[in-house]
């Protein structure tokens, strides 16, 4: 009798899965046009403040970055941090923060913004350095926690949001007269395209100084996965972005560029631990850039747009299983997100909550203008972004995508709407 019931149960489950795989239970999504939710532009003398604060994860905190059987960390190699630069001009103020974690879920970003509502900042960008050795446990998502950040701990999520907000508040409190200069270079020799395409290596640095020349800090954008420490590592670490920050004066806010298919390349031999050597190599490039004279009244503007996301589609599985996963996991897949465009002097930052590859980044920059740079992993997470052609052909980074071939165009339309909404400079 038991065998008969087991057989009937297996048959019923098989039939259910077959139905889910064949019929579109949830239908389709038709994302609405992007909706601009804010847009500001300042004018006048720049002020800036910057701080760096340890994340102070509790002993044994989950270590985020890879699927693991055991997530508990066993110690700290170098302290993961939150680093913040706050910039203000009359009419506009913004905070740009980098956090030594794998990613920043929307719920975490919302908790940070709620804690800062009294500051009335016009834009708050919270980006992940994407270290695969930082503290986890802050993502209240069953799939994300299981395969990325480890068991969810509400208390640590609240503590992490508090740390980030406190750092932003502290940076805002010490704002003083400042000037900014922007420099760029390209170092394709320091990265490798793991999907076999072109390397990126685009480097953008915005140096913030006091009028007398003292360095407040810098915002550095560069695309390379922070995966020097592999999945066997059990020590908390900021990986190479932490070494980069420790090698430069002031506070270094590091943001990932279009890093979806980019991984680090370090010439050998090299002195010391690999992550430290690579961080110093990128820092050396930042230090030797030919910075122009600082601008005490640079253009400062920001705009945000909300976008509806396309229907889920999983590039790692064949079409039959793709339909099955769509129907099983539909409610888990995000339906909306936001993008932010920031203008600081001659640099435009295209901030997205995703991991675009180098080809997608080139397309977005081409549409936005030659002074634009893509910034990944800011304020939410909607996965990898590959070109529509590669997603349809299931090549490149398509195997890591879960929102189908329309994700890149949808995010691009959001960026265009935000950029188009930036108020014109006042005469």
C-alpha positions in Angstrom: 0.0 0.0 0.0 2.8 2.4 0.9 4.6 1.7 -2.3 1.4 2.3 -4.3 0.9 5.7 -2.5 4.5 6.6 -3.1 4.1 5.8 -6.8 0.9 7.9 -7.0 2.6 10.8 -5.2 5.6 10.7 -7.6 3.2 10.5 -10.6 1.2 13.5 -9.3 4.4 15.5 -8.7 5.6 14.6 -12.2 2.3 15.7 -13.8 2.4 19.0 -11.8 5.9 19.8 -12.9 5.0 18.9 -16.5 2.0 21.3 -16.4 4.2 24.0 -14.9 6.8 23.4 -17.6 4.3 23.6 -20.5 1.7 26.2 -19.6 2.4 29.8 -18.8 0.8 30.0 -15.4 1.8 33.6 -14.7 1.6 35.0 -18.2 4.1 37.7 -19.3 5.3 41.1 -18.0 5.1 44.2 -20.1 7.3 46.7 -18.3 5.9 50.2 -18.2 8.1 53.1 -19.4 10.6 54.3 -16.7 9.3 56.8 -14.2 11.6 59.6 -13.0 11.3 60.0 -9.3 13.7 62.8 -8.5 16.1 65.1 -10.3 18.3 67.9 -8.8 21.2 70.1 -9.8 23.3 72.3 -7.6 25.3 75.4 -8.3 28.0 77.1 -6.3 30.9 76.3 -4.1 31.5 72.6 -3.4 31.7 71.2 0.1 32.7 67.6 1.0 33.2 65.3 4.0 34.4 61.7 4.1 34.7 58.9 6.7 35.6 55.2 6.9 33.9 53.0 9.5 34.4 49.3 10.3 31.4 47.0 9.7 32.2 45.2 12.9 30.5 42.0 12.0 29.9 39.7 15.1 32.2 36.7 15.6 31.3 33.8 13.4 29.2 35.9 11.1 28.3 34.3 7.8 30.8 34.9 5.0 29.0 36.0 1.8 30.1 35.3 -1.7 29.8 31.6 -2.6 27.3 28.8 -2.0 28.7 26.9 1.1 27.9 24.0 3.3 29.2 26.1 6.3 28.8 29.9 6.1 30.3 30.8 9.5 33.5 32.9 9.3 36.4 31.9 11.6 38.1 35.2 12.0 39.1 38.5 10.3 42.0 38.9 7.9 41.3 42.6 7.2 38.4 44.6 8.5 35.5 45.1 6.0 34.5 48.7 6.0 31.9 51.3 4.8 33.5 54.3 3.2 31.6 57.4 2.4 32.1 60.7 0.6 29.3 63.4 0.9 29.2 66.2 -1.7 27.1 69.3 -1.5 26.4 72.5 -3.4 23.6 74.9 -3.0 20.6 73.0 -4.5 22.1 69.5 -4.4 23.6 67.1 -1.9 24.6 63.5 -2.3 26.2 60.7 -0.4 28.3 58.0 -2.2 29.1 55.0 -0.1 31.0 51.7 -0.8 30.4 48.8 1.5 32.7 45.7 1.7 29.9 43.2 1.0 28.8 41.0 -1.9 25.8 43.2 -2.9 23.3 45.7 -1.5 19.7 44.5 -1.5 16.9 47.0 -2.0 15.6 46.4 1.5 19.0 47.3 3.0 19.3 50.5 1.0 15.7 51.5 2.0 16.6 51.0 5.7 19.6 53.2 5.3 17.6 55.9 3.5 14.9 55.8 6.2 17.5 56.4 8.9 18.8 59.5 7.0 15.5 61.1 6.1 16.2 64.1 8.4 19.4 65.0 6.4 17.4 65.6 3.3 20.1 64.3 1.0 19.0 64.4 -2.7 20.7 61.2 -3.6 22.2 58.3 -1.6 24.2 55.8 -3.6 25.1 52.6 -1.6 27.4 50.4 -3.7 28.9 47.0 -2.9 32.6 46.5 -3.5 31.6 42.9 -4.3 34.1 41.2 -2.1 33.3 37.5 -1.9 34.8 37.4 1.6 32.7 40.1 3.3 30.1 39.5 6.0 26.8 38.0 4.9 23.5 37.3 6.6 21.8 40.6 5.5 19.7 39.5 2.5 16.1 38.4 3.4 15.7 36.2 0.3 15.6 32.4 0.4 17.5 31.9 -2.8 19.9 34.8 -2.4 20.8 33.7 1.1 21.3 30.1 0.2 23.5 30.7 -2.8 25.2 34.0 -1.9 25.1 35.7 1.4 24.3 32.9 4.0 21.6 32.5 6.5 19.6 35.7 7.0 20.0 37.5 10.4 17.6 40.4 10.9 19.6 41.8 13.7 22.8 42.0 11.6 20.8 43.5 8.7 19.6 46.3 11.1 23.1 46.7 12.5 24.6 47.0 9.0 22.0 49.5 7.9 22.8 51.5 11.0 26.6 51.4 10.4 26.1 52.7 6.8 23.7 55.4 7.9 25.9 56.5 10.8 28.9 56.7 8.4 27.0 58.9 6.0 25.7 61.1 8.8 29.3 61.5 10.1 30.6 62.4 6.7 27.8 65.0 6.2 28.7 66.5 9.6 32.3 67.3 8.7 31.7 68.8 5.2 33.9 71.7 4.4 35.1 73.6 1.3 36.4 71.3 -1.3 37.4 70.9 -5.0 37.2 68.0 -7.3 39.4 66.8 -10.2 38.6 63.9 -12.6 41.1 61.6 -14.4 40.8 58.5 -16.4 42.9 55.7 -17.8 42.5 52.2 -19.2 44.4 49.1 -17.9 43.2 46.1 -19.9 46.4 44.3 -18.7 44.9 44.1 -15.2 41.7 42.3 -16.2 40.6 39.2 -18.1 37.2 38.6 -19.7 36.2 35.2 -18.3 33.6 34.8 -21.1 36.3 35.1 -23.7 35.5 38.6 -24.9 37.4 41.9 -24.8 38.9 43.0 -21.4 37.6 46.2 -20.0 40.0 47.9 -17.6 38.4 51.4 -17.7 39.5 53.4 -14.7 37.8 56.5 -13.4 39.0 58.5 -10.4 37.5 61.6 -8.9 39.9 63.2 -6.4 38.4 65.4 -3.7 40.7 67.9 -1.9 40.5 70.8 0.4 41.4 74.2 -1.3 44.9 74.0 0.3 45.6 70.6 -1.3 44.8 68.2 1.6 43.2 65.0 0.2 39.7 64.3 1.5 39.5 61.2 -0.6 38.6 59.8 -3.9 35.9 57.9 -5.8 37.4 55.1 -7.8 35.6 53.1 -10.5 37.2 50.0 -11.9 35.8 46.6 -13.1 37.3 43.4 -11.6 35.6 40.8 -9.4 36.8 40.8 -5.8 37.4 37.1 -5.8 41.1 36.7 -5.0 40.1 34.8 -1.9 38.4 31.7 -3.1 35.4 29.7 -1.8 37.7 27.8 0.7 38.5 31.1 2.6 36.8 31.4 6.0 38.3 34.8 7.1 36.4 38.0 6.6 38.2 40.3 4.2 37.5 43.3 1.9 39.7 41.5 -0.7 41.6 43.7 -3.2 39.3 46.7 -2.9 40.2 47.0 0.8 43.9 46.9 -0.1 43.3 49.6 -2.7 41.6 51.8 -0.2 44.3 51.3 2.4 47.0 52.3 -0.2 45.6 55.8 -1.0 45.3 58.9 1.1 42.1 60.0 2.6 38.9 57.9 2.2 38.6 55.8 -0.9 35.1 55.0 -2.1 35.5 52.1 -4.5 32.8 51.3 -6.9 32.7 48.4 -9.4 32.6 49.3 -13.1 31.0 47.0 -15.7 32.5 43.9 -14.0 30.0 41.2 -15.0 32.5 39.3 -17.1 35.7 40.8 -15.7 38.2 39.2 -13.3 41.5 40.3 -12.0 44.9 39.6 -13.6 48.0 40.0 -11.5 51.5 39.8 -13.1 53.8 37.4 -11.3 55.9 37.3 -9.3 54.4 39.7 -6.8 55.3 40.6 -3.2 52.9 39.6 -0.4 49.4 38.2 -0.5 47.7 38.3 -3.9 44.8 40.5 -2.9 47.0 43.1 -1.3 49.4 43.1 -4.3 46.5 43.6 -6.8 45.0 46.4 -4.7 48.3 48.2 -4.5 48.7 47.9 -8.3 45.4 49.6 -9.0 46.2 52.2 -6.3 49.5 53.0 -8.0 47.6 53.6 -11.3 45.1 55.9 -9.4 48.0 57.8 -7.8 49.9 58.4 -11.1 46.9 59.7 -13.1 47.4 63.2 -14.5 44.8 65.1 -12.5 43.8 68.6 -13.8 43.5 71.5 -11.4 40.7 71.1 -8.9 37.3 72.7 -9.6 35.7 74.4 -6.6 32.3 74.8 -8.3 31.9 71.7 -10.4 28.6 70.6 -11.9 26.7 68.5 -9.3 23.5 66.8 -10.3 21.5 63.6 -9.8 18.4 61.9 -11.1 16.7 58.7 -10.3 14.3 56.6 -12.4 12.2 53.6 -11.5 12.0 50.8 -14.1 9.7 47.8 -14.5 11.6 44.6 -15.0 11.0 41.9 -17.7 9.7 38.5 -17.1 12.1 36.0 -15.5 14.1 33.7 -17.9 17.0 31.6 -16.7 20.0 31.4 -19.0 21.6 28.4 -17.3 18.9 25.9 -18.2 17.3 24.6 -21.4 14.0 26.0 -22.6 11.9 23.2 -21.1 13.3 23.8 -17.6 13.3 27.6 -18.1 9.5 27.6 -18.3 9.3 25.4 -15.3 11.6 27.7 -13.3 9.7 30.8 -14.5 6.5 29.4 -13.0 8.0 28.0 -9.8 10.0 31.1 -9.0 8.0 33.9 -10.5 7.1 35.5 -7.2 10.7 35.5 -6.1 11.9 37.5 -9.1 11.9 41.3 -8.7 9.4 43.2 -10.7 10.8 46.8 -10.2 14.1 48.4 -9.5 15.7 51.8 -9.9 18.7 53.4 -11.6 20.5 56.6 -10.7 22.5 59.0 -12.9 25.0 61.3 -11.1 27.0 64.1 -12.6 30.1 65.3 -10.8 32.1 67.8 -12.9 33.0 66.2 -16.2 32.1 62.7 -15.1 28.7 61.0 -15.4 28.0 57.9 -13.3 25.4 55.4 -14.6 24.6 53.5 -11.4 22.7 50.2 -11.8 21.6 47.5 -9.4 23.2 44.7 -11.5 26.4 43.2 -13.0 26.6 44.3 -16.6 29.4 42.9 -18.8 31.9 44.9 -20.8 29.8 44.8 -24.0 26.7 46.0 -22.2 28.7 48.8 -20.6 30.0 49.9 -24.0 26.4 50.1 -25.3 25.2 52.2 -22.3 28.2 54.5 -22.5 27.8 55.0 -26.2 24.2 56.1 -25.6 25.0 58.3 -22.6 28.1 60.1 -23.9 31.8 59.7 -23.8 32.2 61.1 -20.2 29.9 58.4 -18.8 31.1 55.4 -16.7 29.0 52.4 -15.6 28.8 51.7 -11.9 27.5 48.3 -10.9 25.9 46.8 -7.7 24.3 50.0 -6.4 21.2 50.0 -4.2 19.5 46.7 -5.3 20.3 43.5 -7.1 18.8 42.1 -10.3 21.6 39.8 -11.4 23.9 39.7 -14.4 23.2 41.7 -17.5 24.3 40.4 -20.9 23.6 41.7 -24.4 20.2 40.5 -25.8 21.9 38.6 -28.6 24.1 36.7 -26.2 21.2 35.9 -23.9 19.2 34.5 -26.8 22.2 32.5 -27.9 23.0 31.4 -24.4 26.6 32.6 -24.7 28.9 34.9 -22.7 27.5 35.5 -19.2 24.0 34.5 -20.2 24.2 31.4 -18.0 24.2 33.7 -14.9 21.2 35.8 -16.0 17.6 35.3 -14.8 15.7 38.2 -16.2 16.0 37.4 -19.9 17.3 39.3 -23.0 15.3 42.5 -22.4 17.1 43.4 -19.1 19.9 45.3 -20.8 17.5 47.5 -22.9 15.1 48.0 -20.0 17.9 49.3 -17.7 19.3 51.4 -20.6 15.9 53.1 -21.0 15.8 53.9 -17.3 19.3 55.4 -17.5 18.3 57.5 -20.5 15.2 58.8 -18.7 17.2 59.7 -15.6 19.9 61.4 -17.6 17.3 63.3 -19.7 15.7 64.5 -16.5 18.8 66.2 -15.1 17.9 69.9 -14.8 19.8 72.2 -17.1 22.7 74.2 -15.7 21.5 77.6 -14.5 23.2 80.6 -16.3 
